[in-house]
Amino acid sequence: FKPLGAIAYDARILRYVPDASRVSIWTVAGRLSIPFACGAHQRKLLAFQRGESDLVHRDGQWFLYTTVAVPEGEPNGATDVLGVDLGIVNIASDSDGRSYSGARLNGLRHRHRRLRGKLQKKGTKSAKRLLKMRRRKESRFARHENHCISKRIVAEAERTGRGIALEDLTGIRERVRARRPQRATLHSWAFAQLGAFVAYKGALAGVPVVFVDPAHTSQECPGCHHTARANRASQARFSCVSCGLAGPADTIAARNIRVRGRAVVMRPDAGATGGHASAPRRPAATGLPAGALASCLP
């Protein structure tokens, strides 16, 4: 066992006192009352605490990870959906024409890749320690970006009374052939995390979220439905060779996703061929999973 390994406490041993910002832990020496710090939103979530809490030591600080069971919002009765295309240059693009740029995240990853190459050549303990810190920083930044983007997507769908349709990109890393310079970018693409954030935020807001088949969404014309590789004038531009419809490739793909998602929302039985509705999925290795609360003990 690690001297500072994670410790699990059940509800009989650990109890939160949110109003006093303290946590009471039963020890062999009796109960200890320890102050904790968290945001206002996390404090509200403590009312829904369920199951165990894990005490974790990381980077010189102690954290409590607590599972919460938050009730889902009332379904909004959506009759339409907001299609969302996920990408790398633009992290997300919706069928209304909005794009959420990935420039800041891609810039950070590019800088970290260059530095990583230099540090790996050194191979010293300090270099390895710095590499670990850089990986964590990149992961935290990507998680923050995904939280912000998913919040805006769900808020727009909630405001307009729509559902949300995303691509089911399961296994895409294994299916896509990428050139060597593009492999690192593809494998660092946190699309699953973003999809999971949208799904659980949507559930809390009563917004239905569905995942649809992504096949040919970037090649199909949403106007005449002609599908061909030639429709992609460039990586960023779509131009239908049949009817002449043109526009940003990401927006066109999102419009196709919207059509497929609408079929699933309006006819749930269509999920067998067009897509599937999603329950909130737990983001993998994010440090802040759906239904979990992290509190820092000073």
C-alpha positions, 0 to 999 in steps of 0.5 A, spaced: 500 500 500 502 507 498 503 511 504 498 516 501 494 512 497 486 513 496 482 512 502 475 510 501 470 512 507 462 510 507 457 515 509 457 512 516 464 514 517 464 521 513 459 526 514 459 533 511 456 539 514 456 544 508 453 550 512 459 550 516 464 548 511 467 542 515 467 535 514 466 530 520 471 523 519 470 518 524 477 515 526 480 511 531 481 517 536 474 519 535 471 524 530 475 529 527 472 536 524 476 538 518 474 544 514 474 544 507 473 548 501 469 548 495 465 552 490 457 554 491 455 550 485 459 544 489 456 546 496 449 545 493 450 538 490 452 536 497 445 535 498 445 529 493 451 525 496 450 518 495 455 512 497 462 513 499 467 519 499 475 518 497 480 522 500 486 523 495 493 526 496 495 529 490 500 535 489 501 536 496 494 537 497 488 533 500 482 532 496 475 529 497 471 525 491 464 524 493 459 521 489 452 525 488 446 522 485 442 529 482 435 528 479 434 529 472 430 535 469 423 534 466 424 532 459 423 539 455 418 535 450 423 537 444 420 536 437 427 538 434 434 537 435 441 541 435 446 538 430 453 538 433 459 536 429 465 534 433 472 536 430 479 538 431 480 545 428 473 547 431 472 542 437 464 543 435 460 546 430 452 546 430 447 546 425 445 553 427 452 555 424 456 556 431 463 554 431 467 553 438 474 554 436 480 549 438 485 554 437 487 555 444 487 548 446 491 546 439 496 551 441 497 549 448 498 541 445 503 543 440 507 547 445 507 541 449 509 536 444 515 540 442 517 541 449 515 533 451 520 531 445 526 535 448 524 533 455 524 526 453 531 526 450 534 528 457 531 523 461 532 526 468 528 525 474 526 532 473 525 532 466 520 526 467 517 530 473 516 536 469 513 531 463 508 529 468 506 536 470 505 538 463 500 532 461 496 534 467 496 541 465 494 539 458 488 535 461 486 540 466 485 545 460 482 540 455 477 538 461 475 546 462 474 547 455 470 541 454 466 543 460 465 550 457 463 548 450 458 543 453 455 548 457 454 553 452 451 547 447 446 545 452 444 552 454 442 553 447 438 547 446 434 548 453 433 555 451 430 553 444 426 547 447 430 542 442 434 536 443 441 535 441 444 530 436 452 528 436 456 523 432 457 516 435 465 516 434 466 510 438 472 506 435 474 512 430 481 512 433 482 505 430 478 506 424 481 512 421 488 512 418 492 518 419 499 521 417 504 520 422 504 528 424 496 527 425 496 521 429 498 525 436 493 530 435 488 524 433 489 520 439 489 527 444 482 528 441 477 528 447 471 527 443 468 522 448 469 527 454 465 532 450 460 528 448 459 525 456 459 532 458 453 534 453 450 528 455 450 529 463 448 536 462 443 535 458 440 530 462 440 535 468 437 540 464 431 535 461 434 536 454 434 529 450 441 527 447 442 522 442 448 519 438 447 518 431 451 514 425 457 519 423 457 515 416 458 520 410 455 526 414 461 530 411 460 528 404 452 528 404 448 534 401 443 536 406 439 539 400 439 534 395 442 528 399 447 527 393 453 524 397 460 524 394 467 525 396 467 530 391 462 535 395 468 536 399 472 542 396 477 542 401 478 540 408 474 546 411 469 547 405 463 543 402 460 544 395 455 540 392 457 537 385 450 536 384 445 542 386 451 547 388 449 548 395 455 550 399 458 552 406 463 551 411 464 543 412 463 543 419 456 546 419 454 542 413 456 536 417 452 538 423 446 539 419 446 532 417 447 530 424 441 534 426 436 530 420 439 524 423 438 526 430 431 528 429 429 522 426 431 518 433 428 523 437 421 523 434 421 516 432 425 512 438 424 506 434 429 509 429 434 508 434 436 501 431 438 504 424 439 511 425 442 512 432 441 511 440 438 516 445 443 516 451 443 516 458 449 520 462 455 517 461 461 517 466 467 521 463 473 517 463 479 519 467 477 526 468 478 527 475 471 530 475 466 525 473 458 526 472 455 525 479 462 527 483 464 532 487 471 534 489 473 538 495 479 540 497 481 540 504 486 545 506 
